[in-house]
Amino acid sequence: MGRELTQKIRLRPYIAATSAYLGGHWNCFAEAAFSPKPESLVSNMSSAAASVVNSAESGLASRALSARLSEAYRVVRDETERRAAPLSAEDQVVQSMPDASPAKWHRAHTTWFFEQFLLGPHRPGYQVFHPDYAYLFNSYYVSAGPRHTRAARGLLTRPGADDVTAYRRAVDEAMLALFAEADEATLHKLAPLVEVGLNHEQQHQELLLTDILHAFAQNPIPPAYDRAWRLPAADRSGDDWVDLPEGIHAIGHAGESFHFDNEKPAHRALVGPVKLARHLVTNAEWLEFMADGGYRTATLWLMDGFAAAERDGWEAPGHWRQGEDGAWRIMTLGGLQAIDPDAPVCHISYYEADAYARWRGKHLPTEMEWEVAARAGHLNDAFGLVWQWTRSSYSPYPGYRAIEGALGEYNGKFMVNQLVLRGSSCVTPADHSRLTYRNFFYPHHRWQFTGLRLADYDV
């Protein structure tokens, strides 16, 4: 693949995190659920990288790395199946809009990734599970061959959910055999590719849930994915605002722990003076915006945003429903629930977030402002509740170069017309968040767990 992927990606310590990872780690499900601290994640990943290097020097790397790869692979792959387990075969076929994908497609696509980029090139004599699956389950990798139309994924009643399960099992067996049979040099070559594949699958674990929630929200008889699901209240402790004085700050990922190529190169940028809201905007605050006619006041909105609101009939955040009694409710993974005034508002587009900020006489922060404040520990709920819109366009950092080969299509070609979100959400896998992570969506998208915090330049 040319240069090492994302500048010497190293394997994460999944083994140490296995019990917490598999034990109901979504922050949404229980007050005591596992909630990672990004700083500790970086420290742990650096230690894992060092342990792999040290064991290589001691001559024990082959079996140690094989075991580590196998365990990491099993943990992530099992988590995908755990998330899909509550879904019926019918649930797994539905596609509610072109931007979403069926659950069985997510399960199959992440499997194709390992077959395409690891088993095919690196396991001699490997035969693909089905000759047509590459066409059906490739997403956007033009270099990897032709693809089925994205908007028509929901028309694929075959292969069925059970067929996808068989596909996953066959590829899992082949991957574990590859780890067991490969020599030390091959394992070190495979490790960064496996790391990318596992992080790619974790991204689809989140999408699997946001996509099925969008599908359930179209149902007039609202189903529930898990009746126990709740989004916790936002943390309102501490002062309302955090001052960031003017200064030059480090931005982006430094070091050898895992990162995507869009988080590099690390560089320095001028940030401030600015104040950032310590707290996320809540449903109670959003209801005030609605009551004041925020969705009908064109002067608060960007032109494209107001056009989208009129065209699509936005009167409230996504998945909100108003009953005959006038009360608003929200469709959640736990079914239709009353609006919790203390929970962070979510399922909002960039356009809505920007309009709300204008209504408050504030702004959305830039991604650099967010990163500096989060790195200093100033932001409540930076991770684990909702992704937070920034006003930064999704663009390459100075000196960015996409990695070579088909995986170079992973990030770079999307760097136009999208906005950056920072943090992580309640359905983001527990160890898939870090300070430098750059999520991105188009400004009209609002089916993800997306919210906001404010910035103020009147300092």
Secondary structure as UniProt FT lines:
FT   TURN            5..8
FT   HELIX           14..22
FT   TURN            23..24
FT   TURN            27..29
FT   TURN            31..32
FT   HELIX           38..57
FT   TURN            58..59
FT   HELIX           61..84
FT   TURN            85..86
FT   TURN            89..93
FT   TURN            98..99
FT   HELIX           103..114
FT   HELIX           115..119
FT   HELIX           120..122
FT   TURN            124..125
FT   TURN            131..132
FT   HELIX           133..137
FT   HELIX           142..144
FT   HELIX           150..155
FT   HELIX           161..181
FT   HELIX           184..217
FT   TURN            227..228
FT   STRAND          241..244
FT   STRAND          247..251
FT   HELIX           261..263
FT   STRAND          267..271
FT   STRAND          274..277
FT   HELIX           283..291
FT   TURN            292..293
FT   HELIX           294..296
FT   HELIX           298..300
FT   HELIX           303..312
FT   TURN            318..319
FT   STRAND          320..322
FT   TURN            324..325
FT   STRAND          328..332
FT   TURN            333..334
FT   STRAND          335..338
FT   TURN            341..342
FT   HELIX           350..359
FT   TURN            360..361
FT   HELIX           367..375
FT   TURN            376..377
FT   TURN            380..381
FT   STRAND          387..393
FT   TURN            398..399
FT   HELIX           406..409
FT   HELIX           412..414
FT   STRAND          419..422
FT   TURN            426..427
FT   TURN            430..431
FT   TURN            435..436
FT   STRAND          439..441
FT   TURN            443..444
FT   STRAND          450..451
FT   STRAND          455..456
//
